[in-house]
Each structure stands twice: as C-alpha cells, then as structure tokens.
Amino acid sequence: MALVGIPVPAALKRKRRREALRTFAFLSPWLIGFSVFFAYPLISTVYFSFMKYDGFSAPTFNGLQNWSYVFNDYPSFWQGLRNTLWLVVVMVTLRVAFGLGIGLLITKVKTGAGIFRTLFYLPYLAPPVAATIAFAFLLNPGTGPVNAFLGDLGLPTPGWFNDPDWSKPALTMLAMWGIGDLMVIFMAALLDVPREQYEAAELDGAGPWQKFRFVTMPNISPIVLFAVVTGVIQTMQYYTQAIVAGKVASGVIGGSGQQFEPGYPNGSTWTLPQMVYNLGFQRFDTGSACVIALILFVISMAFTSLLLRRKSGLLASED
Amino acid sequence: MTATISLPLTRKDAAVRVARRRAALHWVAVHSLAIAAALFFVLPFVFVFLTAVMSDRQAITSDLWPRSWQWSNFIEVWHTEGFLSWWRNTLLYAGLGTVLTVLSSLPVAYALAKFRFRGRNLALMAVISMMMLPPQVIIIPMYLFWAKQLHLTGTLWPLIIPMAFGDAFSIFLLRQFLLTVPKEYIEAARIDGCGEFRTLLKVVVPMAKPAIAAVALFQFFYCWNDYFGPQIYASENQGAWTLSYGLASFKASHHTNWNLTMAATLLVMAPVIVLFFFAQKAFIEGVTLTGVKG
C-alpha cells in the first residue's frame, strides 16, 4: 500500500486544508492573545531594557547602563534579591512539607474527613489582601491575640511584621495558612498510590516510615516536583502580601500617591516584583524596571523548563 | 481437650484486642492532630469575626471576646464612601472576565487536546510558559500600550479585554480534562455529520461541565482577589477601584479602627467563601486536574 510517488488526491488535499483552517479558527483567540499579550510585550521589555525612557519623552539608546545601574547603583537590588531567595527557599520548602503533611493527615482521617478537608481548604480562598490584613491584626505586636497568647504562656512576643527579623517568618506563616491547593493536589496523588504496593511492603515487614520512604515517595515524587517548581515560580512573583503587610504594619496605608517605606520594616519584605513597580511606576525609570522584569523572566522560564522536561506529564496527549 | 481449643482462641482474642486497641489509639492520634491543624486554619477567621463586632475601644485592646456585639459595624462599612462602587467594579471585572475567559479558552483547549496538527506540542509549551510567566515581566510595555495607544488606564478594561483572547491557565486546565474525554464520542458526532463547532457545543461541553465550572470559579476568584492588576491600571481613578484594592486603602481612613477594618475584611472574604460552599466539588476537582492528571 505504498503511496510513494502517487499524487495526493485532490479530495484529500481539500480535507487537509479544511482541517488546517479549522485548527487555525479554533486557536485564533489564543494566537491573538499570545502575540499581543505575551510576545509583543516581552520583546518590548527587552527593547526598553537598553533604553533610557521616563515614560514621557522619547526613549534613547543607552546600552547596558540600566543593567549596570540595577546591579551596582540601585540601592535595594541585592537586598530584594536576597529577600526573594530567602522566601523561595524557606516558604517553598515549608509549604511543600506542610502541604504534604496535611495531605497525608487528611487521607488518614476516618471521621468527619469532609469537614476537616473543607476547614483546611478555606484559607486558600481568602483574598490575599484580606488575609494579609487579618494576619497583620492577629500578629500585631501590641494588641494582637497571638502575642497575647504567647505572653500568657510566658513565651517571647516577637514584633512580627514590625521586626525585620520576623517579617519574613510572619509572611511564611501566612503562606502556610493558605495551603489548601497543595493539600488537595497531594491528597489526590496519595490516594492514587496502588494499595498492593503497601501490602507487599507490609509483607516484607516495612514499618510506617519505610512504607512512606520506599512506597509513597517514589509514587508521588512527580507531584512533589510539580509543587516545588510551581511554588518557586509563584514565590518569584510574590507581591501583594509583602506590600500589604508592610503598609498595614507601618501604619501608612494609602491609595494612590501616598508613599510608604518600601519593604517595611527595614527593607525586609522588599522583593523583585516590587522593584518593577517602584522603578517603573514611581521613579519613572522604565528601562531599569524592564531589566528587573527580564531577570524575573529568565529565572521563571528556567524553572518552567524543568516542568516541560517531564514530557510524560504536562505534555501528554492521547495519541 | 478444652484447654487445647481454648488456648489458641484466647491467644487470638488477645491479638485481636491488641490490634483493636492500636487502631483506637491511631484513631485518637490522627483526629487530635486533625483538630490541632483545624484550629490553625480556623482560628484566624474566628478572631477576625470576633473583632469585627467589637466596639472601637475594645478592638484596640487584646480582649478576645466582644463585651457588646456591635453588628452595626458591618452596616457602617457597607455605607463607607466608595464601598458599593468597589463591589460593582469587582463584580464587573470578575463576572465579565469569567465569561470571556471560558468562551475564548474552550475552543483553544479543545484544539490542543483533540486536533492533530503540526506544532501542537510547541503551542502547548507556549501555553505553559504563559501560565508560568510572572505578570510583572510584561507589565511595563502593557501599561504603556493601554495608556498611550488606547487611553484606557483608569478603567478596568485593560484587565477585562485580554480575557477575550484565552487565558493560559484555563486553557491548560481544560485541555487536561478534555484529554480524558473518549475519542469515540467525538468521532461518532463527526460521523453523524456534526461540524467541529457543533461537536464542541453539543457533545464536548456537556461532558466537560465540571471542568468548565472549575475554570469559571478559578477565574472568578482570580479577578476577585487580584490586587496587582487594579493597582497598575485602576489606581489613578477612585471610581474604578475594586474590593481588593480598596480594602488595602480602607485602613487609611479608619486608622485605628481595627473593628471596622476586620468587618470590611470579612465582607470581602464572604462571597468567596459562600461561593465555595455551593461549588466545593468543582473546585476540588479543578485543583486536582492542574497538578495530577496528565
């Protein structure tokens, strides 16, 4: 049945063209979206990173000056990068560990599992601004219930969002409160682990830890990787909670225009995304803002490629 | 004789008893741990609520229990200048955004899941890259585009209009679900002479209802919770503020009033939580779909 050399029949050709047109039609909303809201701004970001531009007068080429400004002269760049890395390491690790722990716990709960699951999940839905304001109140060093409780127990009462040493741990606690999404993902993965493997391990005399180590972990490791990588990317964009916590704790909340000490207290909650906002929208240094944006892009895409490499997972198709 | 029979029996009894006791202990341990965890997740809501009904004076003390239940705090917040327009704007952003996202993402997800064409994997990789892109990466050129070319800053349109052109996360989630729809249904529809678009509408959409519900909910919550977008595009015009953005500035005018701030916080959280209780299943399924099934 070799068709080599035989010209493709006109009917088949028409069918193929119709199929291509159909595919194009179905993809068209996204093709426009991709070009206008992804490719075009990304190229512009690269372009502006080499330009001197205040957003008003015409941009002029200034080579690597923005890059050199960001790395050498922008006073808070390295502090912000250190903060972001701190958050990435601590927040992601603790969130994944805690999410896995809560996921394990919920699969073991026999009575009221539905209620517990709902209670564990709810905080994830709380709008970040609302959740952050609530935590700023709970952790308020003077009047918050948490320090009142710690004080009653005779424990030290940290300054939380008002103390540069405690502000990032406080943000981490807030992040762990909203663990619901990870819990559900881990729960589903844990329930998918084949029962027989546990039974076989039990016959071999494995204890609970050994079962976790040699049966559970290998089965759920792709999901752990997924959680770590998406966690890193999310933390790279960490913005709302850091900014709102600083504003509420410093007592300088304002809408537009009103300035507050960025990264309050003492730059300890200052992160990369805030630099984009600060440079681009407050200092009108579009070029340098684009440099930070590109740094964010490169790091995020490096991690995204880790997810894409797991072809079997995300890119799987039915044929 | 009796001894030889009763001995193994009692031994078995003892073994059963030990196993039972161990199971009971396990039950107690697991449930105590679950209750402790539940306290961590629930207590913040409880304290926020208790403070929301306190008087101004009591709210700045570290009292936990309200001396008088001042329900009028909620009414006072409700009547705060701007609060109603923040609601209106948020509903507009979230409502329109959700509808547009579903309508524009579904055909794309269907094509990526069910059509075979060259460059399909490349397109999928592009979708995943977009999904993972921090919004701050492209915000500067996007802002300039909306501000200088279209003069739409100060409104919510720069946030809503892009949703008519597919949302990467929604496309990805729908595609993950559509992969699980058996090919046979679609082929049967094609053989019956259904056009692709009608197949999608009449065959695929009814089967994909849970996934569509999940995407709609996620998008609604995303818009409801969004702070960055409204800060960039709408902050210059108070008339276009949303709840999340407005709430962050609420405390400015109520500097020491933690009770009113907490009441406002609850009013912003409430719709999200009520919606969740109505659509729990769709939500949980949606989360699972993003991470696990592939």
Chai-1 contact restraints between the chains, C-beta under 6 A:
chainA,res_idxA,chainB,res_idxB,connection_type,confidence,min_distance_angstrom,max_distance_angstrom,comment,restraint_id
A,R22,B,E196,contact,1.0,0.0,6.0,A-B,restraint_1
A,T23,B,A111,contact,1.0,0.0,6.0,A-B,restraint_2
A,T23,B,F115,contact,1.0,0.0,6.0,A-B,restraint_3
A,T23,B,F117,contact,1.0,0.0,6.0,A-B,restraint_4
A,F26,B,P107,contact,1.0,0.0,6.0,A-B,restraint_5
A,F26,B,A111,contact,1.0,0.0,6.0,A-B,restraint_6
A,L27,B,V108,contact,1.0,0.0,6.0,A-B,restraint_7
A,L27,B,A111,contact,1.0,0.0,6.0,A-B,restraint_8
A,P29,B,S104,contact,1.0,0.0,6.0,A-B,restraint_9
A,P29,B,F165,contact,1.0,0.0,6.0,A-B,restraint_10
A,P29,B,G166,contact,1.0,0.0,6.0,A-B,restraint_11
A,W30,B,V108,contact,1.0,0.0,6.0,A-B,restraint_12
A,W30,B,G166,contact,1.0,0.0,6.0,A-B,restraint_13
A,I32,B,F165,contact,1.0,0.0,6.0,A-B,restraint_14
A,G33,B,F165,contact,1.0,0.0,6.0,A-B,restraint_15
A,G33,B,G166,contact,1.0,0.0,6.0,A-B,restraint_16
A,F37,B,P162,contact,1.0,0.0,6.0,A-B,restraint_17
A,F38,B,M130,contact,1.0,0.0,6.0,A-B,restraint_18
A,P41,B,I138,contact,1.0,0.0,6.0,A-B,restraint_19
A,P41,B,P141,contact,1.0,0.0,6.0,A-B,restraint_20
A,P41,B,M142,contact,1.0,0.0,6.0,A-B,restraint_21
A,L42,B,I138,contact,1.0,0.0,6.0,A-B,restraint_22
A,S44,B,P141,contact,1.0,0.0,6.0,A-B,restraint_23
A,T45,B,P141,contact,1.0,0.0,6.0,A-B,restraint_24
A,L105,B,L33,contact,1.0,0.0,6.0,A-B,restraint_25
A,L105,B,A34,contact,1.0,0.0,6.0,A-B,restraint_26
A,K108,B,V30,contact,1.0,0.0,6.0,A-B,restraint_27
A,V109,B,V30,contact,1.0,0.0,6.0,A-B,restraint_28
A,V109,B,A34,contact,1.0,0.0,6.0,A-B,restraint_29
A,F116,B,A34,contact,1.0,0.0,6.0,A-B,restraint_30
A,L119,B,A38,contact,1.0,0.0,6.0,A-B,restraint_31
A,L119,B,F41,contact,1.0,0.0,6.0,A-B,restraint_32
A,L119,B,V42,contact,1.0,0.0,6.0,A-B,restraint_33
A,F120,B,F41,contact,1.0,0.0,6.0,A-B,restraint_34
A,P123,B,F41,contact,1.0,0.0,6.0,A-B,restraint_35
A,L125,B,V272,contact,1.0,0.0,6.0,A-B,restraint_36
A,L125,B,F276,contact,1.0,0.0,6.0,A-B,restraint_37
A,A126,B,M269,contact,1.0,0.0,6.0,A-B,restraint_38
A,P127,B,N225,contact,1.0,0.0,6.0,A-B,restraint_39
A,P127,B,S244,contact,1.0,0.0,6.0,A-B,restraint_40
A,P127,B,V268,contact,1.0,0.0,6.0,A-B,restraint_41
A,P128,B,N225,contact,1.0,0.0,6.0,A-B,restraint_42
A,V129,B,Y227,contact,1.0,0.0,6.0,A-B,restraint_43
A,V129,B,S244,contact,1.0,0.0,6.0,A-B,restraint_44
A,V129,B,L247,contact,1.0,0.0,6.0,A-B,restraint_45
A,V129,B,A248,contact,1.0,0.0,6.0,A-B,restraint_46
A,A130,B,T265,contact,1.0,0.0,6.0,A-B,restraint_47
A,A130,B,V268,contact,1.0,0.0,6.0,A-B,restraint_48
A,A130,B,M269,contact,1.0,0.0,6.0,A-B,restraint_49
A,I133,B,T265,contact,1.0,0.0,6.0,A-B,restraint_50
A,A134,B,P44,contact,1.0,0.0,6.0,A-B,restraint_51
A,A134,B,V48,contact,1.0,0.0,6.0,A-B,restraint_52
A,A134,B,T265,contact,1.0,0.0,6.0,A-B,restraint_53
A,F137,B,W258,contact,1.0,0.0,6.0,A-B,restraint_54
A,L138,B,P44,contact,1.0,0.0,6.0,A-B,restraint_55
A,L138,B,F47,contact,1.0,0.0,6.0,A-B,restraint_56
A,T143,B,I60,contact,1.0,0.0,6.0,A-B,restraint_57
A,T143,B,S62,contact,1.0,0.0,6.0,A-B,restraint_58
A,P145,B,F47,contact,1.0,0.0,6.0,A-B,restraint_59
A,P145,B,L64,contact,1.0,0.0,6.0,A-B,restraint_60
A,A148,B,S62,contact,1.0,0.0,6.0,A-B,restraint_61
A,D181,B,V287,contact,1.0,0.0,6.0,A-B,restraint_62
A,V184,B,I284,contact,1.0,0.0,6.0,A-B,restraint_63
A,V184,B,V287,contact,1.0,0.0,6.0,A-B,restraint_64
A,I185,B,G291,contact,1.0,0.0,6.0,A-B,restraint_65
A,A188,B,T288,contact,1.0,0.0,6.0,A-B,restraint_66
A,A188,B,V292,contact,1.0,0.0,6.0,A-B,restraint_67
A,A189,B,V292,contact,1.0,0.0,6.0,A-B,restraint_68
A,F226,B,G291,contact,1.0,0.0,6.0,A-B,restraint_69
A,I233,B,M132,contact,1.0,0.0,6.0,A-B,restraint_70
A,M236,B,P134,contact,1.0,0.0,6.0,A-B,restraint_71
A,Q237,B,P134,contact,1.0,0.0,6.0,A-B,restraint_72
A,Y239,B,F228,contact,1.0,0.0,6.0,A-B,restraint_73
A,T240,B,Y227,contact,1.0,0.0,6.0,A-B,restraint_74
A,V244,B,A248,contact,1.0,0.0,6.0,A-B,restraint_75
A,I253,B,K251,contact,1.0,0.0,6.0,A-B,restraint_76
A,I253,B,A252,contact,1.0,0.0,6.0,A-B,restraint_77
A,G254,B,A252,contact,1.0,0.0,6.0,A-B,restraint_78
A,G255,B,S249,contact,1.0,0.0,6.0,A-B,restraint_79
A,S256,B,S235,contact,1.0,0.0,6.0,A-B,restraint_80
A,S256,B,E236,contact,1.0,0.0,6.0,A-B,restraint_81
A,P273,B,Q136,contact,1.0,0.0,6.0,A-B,restraint_82
A,V276,B,Q136,contact,1.0,0.0,6.0,A-B,restraint_83
A,G280,B,I140,contact,1.0,0.0,6.0,A-B,restraint_84
A,T286,B,I140,contact,1.0,0.0,6.0,A-B,restraint_85
A,A289,B,I140,contact,1.0,0.0,6.0,A-B,restraint_86
A,C290,B,I140,contact,1.0,0.0,6.0,A-B,restraint_87
A,A293,B,Q136,contact,1.0,0.0,6.0,A-B,restraint_88
A,A293,B,V137,contact,1.0,0.0,6.0,A-B,restraint_89
A,L296,B,P134,contact,1.0,0.0,6.0,A-B,restraint_90
A,L296,B,Q136,contact,1.0,0.0,6.0,A-B,restraint_91
A,L296,B,V137,contact,1.0,0.0,6.0,A-B,restraint_92
A,F297,B,V137,contact,1.0,0.0,6.0,A-B,restraint_93
A,S300,B,M132,contact,1.0,0.0,6.0,A-B,restraint_94
A,S300,B,P134,contact,1.0,0.0,6.0,A-B,restraint_95
A,T304,B,S129,contact,1.0,0.0,6.0,A-B,restraint_96
A,T304,B,M132,contact,1.0,0.0,6.0,A-B,restraint_97
A,L308,B,M125,contact,1.0,0.0,6.0,A-B,restraint_98
A,G313,B,G294,contact,1.0,0.0,6.0,A-B,restraint_99
A,L314,B,G294,contact,1.0,0.0,6.0,A-B,restraint_100
A,L315,B,N121,contact,1.0,0.0,6.0,A-B,restraint_101
A,L315,B,L124,contact,1.0,0.0,6.0,A-B,restraint_102
A,A316,B,G294,contact,1.0,0.0,6.0,A-B,restraint_103
A,E318,B,L179,contact,1.0,0.0,6.0,A-B,restraint_104
